[in-house]
Amino acid sequence: MTEKRIIMFNTNTIDKFQQLDTPFYYYDLGILDKTLTACKTAADKYGFHVHYAMKANFNPKVLDRIQAHGFGADCVSGNEVKAAIEHGFDKKSVVFAGVGKSDKEINLALDADIFCFNAESVQELFIINDLAKAKDKVANIAIRINPNVDAHTHHFITTGLDENKFGINIWQLPDVADALRKCSNLQFLGIHFHIGSQITDMEVYKSLCTRINEMQDWFTDHGFTVKVLNTGGGLGVDYHNPDTNSISDFESYFKVFKDFLAIKPGQEVHFELGRALVAQSAALISRVLYVKNGLKKNFLVLDAGMTELIRPMLYQAYHEIENLSRKSKVQSSKSDQAHDLKYDVVGPICESTDCFRKDVDLPESFRGDLIAIRTAGAYAEVMASGYNLRDKVQSIYSE
Ligand SMILES: *Cc1c(COP(=O)(O)O)cnc(C)c1O
């Protein structure tokens, strides 16, 4: 079993933070390595291929580590394809999804000879075919099917329902088959799915397996050889317990696919994990600028805001918030919950939604206290913006 309990901050790290300008992203590369090893070991057991979903975090140091652990890359833009190859990912391990691939991006990926395009519409198939023909190339294609499986995650991050923009709906498959037969510069490799993100209920993946089995039967019945089953990503992490449940249960996750997918001889099973590989390895470190005690509310105004971590504001996401400066004192003096206050922890940005969380239980906090917002390794730094002409935030690394 993988070690689950990994503590991110000790007194030395906190002392070091005192010297630094805030805000910054703190990357614990030790946690990253342990997570990558756990995932790779669990996948290798069944010969599964894992592509890292680069959009979760494309910090160069993070990418280098992931590449060094032998992961492939899952890209959703031409620039991600380019960055993957520049970071040493094998071009034959690069997959490229996206509902709106531009001609420029498709051409870039064709020139790079990537492993596979995950095509998201019938029209896209014809466009990739035309562009490949102009280059006298054959493009490998997986059909991204929208399986209408409910991911039971936040509705802002579901992608596999009929009402979502992603993928090709099941009733359009006859048109897909026609297109594939007509397009001589496309090589059909297999089928691709991605039903959403932060999925913690393994039953959801069982339902996905059932749907994948039906879909591969459909293609086989229509005369196609399905070489690749790509199940996408979406495995969740424990945002509530970053220290005691630091690494997602990769073993159970891959076992579901081993047990419930009808894997044919010679078939490859591919995965595209983003969040589960990187989320727990970073925290956003900030300082309290002001404490505002109101009649109904106490506010902690931080020097970090939605410009550094937009997940709470964008999709009501939960992040643990800790006062690092009071942490050791609270622990040593054994002062209990009774001393805790409730604060709305907010950023400095001129938007009312710039709030990390309301009614957060924290020890009494003061100007200058260091605040950690945990589980900020995925969809955090990559979504940073310069809104309000904010400084670009630095990243600090630790082994
Ligand atoms: C974002 C994305 C992923 C990764 O999702 P996570 O929830 O971070 O694992 C995988 N595949 C595709 C096509 C994606 O868009």
The ligand as a Tripos MOL2 file, in Angstrom:
@<TRIPOS>MOLECULE
LIG
   15    15     1     0     0
SMALL
NO_CHARGES

@<TRIPOS>ATOM
      1 C1         -8.6000   18.0880  -18.3160 C.3       1 LIG1
      2 C2         -8.5650   16.8240  -19.0380 C.ar      1 LIG1
      3 C3         -8.0480   15.6770  -18.4350 C.ar      1 LIG1
      4 C4         -7.5410   15.6410  -17.0130 C.3       1 LIG1
      5 O1         -8.5390   15.8500  -16.0760 O.3       1 LIG1
      6 P1         -8.1880   15.7260  -14.5160 P.3       1 LIG1
      7 O2         -9.4970   15.9070  -13.8510 O.co2     1 LIG1
      8 O3         -7.2210   16.7990  -14.1850 O.co2     1 LIG1
      9 O4         -7.6140   14.3590  -14.3110 O.co2     1 LIG1
     10 C5         -7.9900   14.5260  -19.1880 C.ar      1 LIG1
     11 N1         -8.4290   14.4890  -20.4670 N.ar      1 LIG1
     12 C6         -8.9440   15.5660  -21.0760 C.ar      1 LIG1
     13 C7         -9.3990   15.4710  -22.4630 C.3       1 LIG1
     14 C8         -9.0300   16.7710  -20.3870 C.ar      1 LIG1
     15 O5         -9.5540   17.8360  -20.9890 O.3       1 LIG1
@<TRIPOS>BOND
     1     1     2 1
     2     2     3 ar
     3     2    14 ar
     4     3     4 1
     5     3    10 ar
     6     4     5 1
     7     5     6 1
     8     6     7 2
     9     6     8 1
    10     6     9 1
    11    10    11 ar
    12    11    12 ar
    13    12    13 1
    14    12    14 ar
    15    14    15 1
@<TRIPOS>SUBSTRUCTURE
     1 LIG1         1 GROUP 0 **** ****
